[in-house]
Amino acid sequence: MNIGFDAKRYFLNATGLGTYSRNTIRLLDRYATEHDYFLYTPKISSRFGSPVSGPNIHTRTPANVITRVFHPLWRTFLLGRQTTQDSLDIFHGLSHEIPYGISRATKTVVTVHDLIFLRHPELYHRVDVALYTAKYRSSCRRADRIIAISEQTKQDITTFFSIDPEKIDVVYQSCDPAFYLPLSAHDLQSIRSRYSLPDAYLLYVGSLAERKNVLTLIEALGRMHPTLRIPLVLVGRGNKSYLTRMHAAIEKNRLTKDIIFLHTVPAADLPAIYQQARLFVYPSLYEGFGIPILEALFSRTPVITSQGSCFREAGGPDTIYTPPGDVDALARSMEQVLKNSALAANMREKGRHYARAFHERQVAHQLLAVYIDLCAQQC
């Protein structure tokens, strides 16, 4: 099969959508080498690691200066011509979008990660909610198949867009295989020294944004018993407004010496940071899936996250769940894990065992099955 992808975020995005795009194409190239893959992008960048290369990988960029400058126009309305020239069997929109003008001979798949803007519209501008709703609904209706990254997202698609659930396949994500194996003591110490990390610390990885609920984590740290409190390492970026509120909360709770910001961390360094954390805390309000939870489980790090949404799908039965926004419950749960070594050990071992169900090999086979089934029915 010739399979094409909207690869803008593969090359140019540092957040979850970029990670999903890179992981998807990498694992298909690794486990399904009999197919050809076409990556459509406004420009090529190696900012997030060397792009996948090989005889079955074909990268396409805008043909002239005008379309390179006005690349949203190219991605939305002109990309269909290029996919026809490449004789695609499948076009997969990796992040909510399907371009217009794709030949009927090419079957389309769109991945929907989440509909948080409809579950929590108060976190978004009204204009953005309207635009996202129109765009996502259109893609879901025009696509031949929809991939939801969790059962929660599938439910949201059917609820908000009235899409037949038979049209939707749930294909979970994996994380980078760098998280699968334990690192040597030397490698761990090297990363600890590079970032001046303490011997014991709590960890959060993700954007520093309103819906991630990091303020609740800061407040909970402040309410922990002083004898149990250990430093909190925050890995991620945030906008100026939210960072200002975070720093105000840190000052109010007298935690200036207890919180370490790591705004920019190369992906290659993350496994060592996860593996040395005593506890990973992910207090987000709502997610499509939550790859950082999976990264922590593979790293044998106990996890505390939120109740509801998709969190139990990602975290499994041995993760601890607290009501989102409940500062006291989160503080008590962190204290419980830090003072109970037997509980922490059980969470580490059983959490890693649960994570094995999300190994990239299985994800690749599930995704390929969607393509093959679609072609068998309609190609």
N, C-alpha and C positions, 0 to 999 in steps of 0.2 A: 504493500500500500504506500501511496504518497500521502503523508500527513503534514499539514501545515499548522503553524501556531502564530498567534499575535505575540511577538517576542519583545515588545517594547520594554516591559517590566523585567524580563529576563536579563537584559543588558543594562537597564538604567534605574532600577528600583532597589533600595536597600531594605525595605520593610517586608512584611509577610507575603505580599503579592509577588515580589521579586524572588523571594526564597522559594515559593511554590513553583513559579515558572522554571527556575533553574533546576530544582530537584526533579520536576516532572520530565523535562527534556533529557536530563542526565540519566535518569534511571531507565527511560525508554531506550535510549541509545545503548545502555549497558545490557539490558535484558531482552531487547527485541531488535537485534541488529539487522534482521532481514528486511526492514522497512526503510524508506527514505523520509527524512524530516526536513521541513522547510521553515526557516525562522524569519519572520517578517518584522523589521524594526526600523525606526527612523534613523538610527545610527548605531554603530557598534562600539562597545566599550569593554575593557577588561577590568573595570574598577572593582568588580565583585568576584574576581578570580578569572582564570583563563576560560574562555567560552569552550563548550564542547566542540570538538572538531573531528573530522573523519570523512571518508568517501561518501557516507550516506547523510551528511549534514550539509545543508545548503542555506546560506544566509542571503536574504534579499533586503535591499534598502531602496529608498525612493530614487527614481531614475534621473531626476534633474534638480536644479537648484530650487525651483519654485516649490516642488513637492517636498523637498527637504526642509525648506523654511516653514511651509504650511503643512507640517506632517500630520496634524489632526485630521485635515481634509483627506490626505492620502490614506490614513488608517481607516477612516470611516466610509469613504465613498469610492476611492480609486483602487484599493487593495484587491477588490474582487477581480479586476482585470488580470492582475499578476497571478492570482491563484488559478485562474483559468489557463493561463499560459503554462503553469507548472503542472497541469493535469492532476490536481489534487483529488484524492478519494475522500479525505476528511479534512475539514478545517476546524481547529479547536481554539476557541477564544478562552484563554487561560484566566481572564479576570473580568467576567461579567459582560463582555462585549462581543458582538458579532458584526462585522462590517456589512454594508449593503452591497448588492451587485455580485454576490458569489453565484457562480453557475449552479443550476439545479442538479448538474451531474456531481457536484461536490456536496457531500452530506456535512452538516454542521453540528458541532458540540460546543456548549458553553459551560464553563465552571462558574458556579455562584458560591462565593465564600461565606457571605453573611448578608443579612438584611437589617443590620443594626440601626441604620438610619430610619427604619420604620418601627422597630421595637423601641428605640430610644430617640425619637425625633428631637427631643429637647437638647441633645448634644450637637445638633447640626443647624446650620442656617436654613431657613425655609426654602430659599432658592435651591440650595444643594439637595434638599430632600426631594423637591419636585423634579429636578434634573435626574437624580439617581433613579427615582421611581420610574420615570419615563424610559430611561435607557435600559434598566435591568428588565422591566416588564417586556419591552420590545424584544430584547435578546432572547428571553425565555420563550416567548411566543413564536419567534422565527426559527429558533434552533430545532434541529431534528431530535436531539437528546440533550438533557441537562445533567450535569454532574454536580451534586451537592457534596460538600466536604464533611457533612455530618448529618445525622438524622434530624437534628434540630433545624439545620438550614433547609432540609427537605420539607419539614413541616411548615416553616416560614414561607417558602415558595408557594406551597399549595394554599396557605391561608391568605396571603396578601395578593397573590397574582391569579388565584383560581386556576392553577395549572394541574392537569391530571397527574396524580402521583405515579402512574405507570410510565410516564415520560421521563421520570427522574431516577437516576442511579446514584446511590451513595458510594463514593470512593474516598476512603480516608487518606490522609496524608502520612508521609513518613518525615523523618528529619535527615539531615546530612549524616552519612555513615561514619563520619569522624566521631560521632557521639557513641557509637556502638561498643568500642573497645576501651578498656582502662588504660590510662597513660602511665608511663614510668615515673618513679619518684623524682628522677632528674628533671623530666619535662614539667612536672607539677611545680617543683621548686623554682624552675626558671620563670614560669608565668607568675608565680606568687611574687617573686622579686621584681619582675618587670613592672607590675602594677602596684607594688607595695601593699599587698593584701595581708590582712592579719591571719593568724593561725586558724581562727574560727570566725565565721561570718554567715549572715543570712544573705540570700540572693534574690534579686528581681531582675528579669531581662525582658525588655519590651519598650515600646514608646512611652514617654512620660506625658500622658494625655488624660483628659477628663474621664473617658470611659474605662481606662485602665485602673482607675481608682487608687492610684498610688498614695494619695493623701490619707486614705484609710490605713494603709500600711504604716505610714509615718506616725500617725496618731496611735496605732496599736503598739508600735515599738516604744513610744513614750509611756505607755501604761503597763509595760512589762515590769516585773520585779527587777530591781537593779542588779541582783545577784545572778539573774538569768539572761539579762540583756547582753547581746553581742552586736558588733557592728553590722550595718546593713549596706550591701553593695548594690547600687542601682546602675544597670547597664542599659543605656538608651538615650535617645534625644527627646527634647520637648520644646514646645513653643515658649516664647518669653513670658506670656501671661501665666501659663500653668506653672512654669518654673518659679516665678515670683511667689505664687501661692504656696508652692512646696517649701521654699526657703523660709517663708513666714511661719509655716507649721513647724519646721525644724527649729527655728529660733524659739517659738512658743513652748515647745516641749524640751528645750535645752538638749538638743541632740546633735549639735554642730560637730562634735568629735566622734559621733557614732554613725555617721552616714558618709559613704564614699561614692562619689559620682564618677562613672566611667562612661563618658558620652560617646567615645569612638573606640570600638574594640574590633579588630579584624576577626572574621569568622573563624579563622584557624586557631585563635586563642580561646574561643568560648568553651570548648570541651574541658579544658583544664580548670577554667573558672567554675564551671558547674560541678566538676568532680570533687572540688575542695570545699564546696559549700556545705554547711551543716544542715541547711534547710532552704528549699526554694519556695517562695511565696508569690502567688499570682492572683491578686485580689480583683481582677477585672469584673466589670459589670456584665459584659456580654461578649461572646466571641463566636466566630464561625466554627473554629475547632480549637486552636490554642497550641501551636507547635512548641512553644517554650516548655509547656508541661511535658510533652513527649521527650524533649531534649533532656529534661531533668530526670525523668524516669529511666531513660537509657543510661544516664550518668550515675545511677544508683544514689540519687539525692532525694530524700523525702520531700513530698509536695503538699502544700496547703493551697487550696484555691477556693473558688466561690461555688455556692449552690446554684442549681438551675442552669439554663442555657445548655451548651454542649459539654460542660466541664466534666461530667461523669463519663461521657464517652471517651474523652481524652485521658482522664486520670485513672479510671478503673476503681475497683472496690477498696483499695488500700491507700488511696489519697484521702486527706481530711478536707471536708467542705464546710465553709462557714457562710452565713447569710451575707450577701454583698453589702458593704457599708456598715456592718456591725463591728465596731472597733473593739469592744470588750471580748466578743467571741473570737475574733482573730488573735488578740493578745493572749487569751487563755490557750488557744490551740498551739500557738508558737511556744509558749512555756511548756506545754504538755510534751511536745516532741523533744525539746532541748533538755528536759530533765529526766526523760525516760529513754535510756539507751536501748532497751529491749524493743520498745515501740519503734524507735527510729530504725533499728536494724531490720525489723520486720517490714517496714515500709520500703526500705531500700531493696530488699530481695524480691518481695512480691511485686513491687512497682516495676522493676526491670523485667520480671517474668511477663507481666501484663503488656509491657511495651513491645515484646517480641511479635505480637500480632500485627504490629504496624511496620514490620521490616519492609524495606523498599522493594524487595523481590515480589512480595505479595501485592503491594500497591501497583507495581508495574503490570503484573498479570491481570489484576482487576480492571485497570484502565484499558489495557489492550483488549480485554474481553468486550468492553463497551464498543470499541471501534469495530471489532470483527462482527459483533452481533448487528451493528447498524448497517455495515456493508452487506452482510448476508441477507438482510431483509430488503434493502433498498438500492444497493449499488448495481 
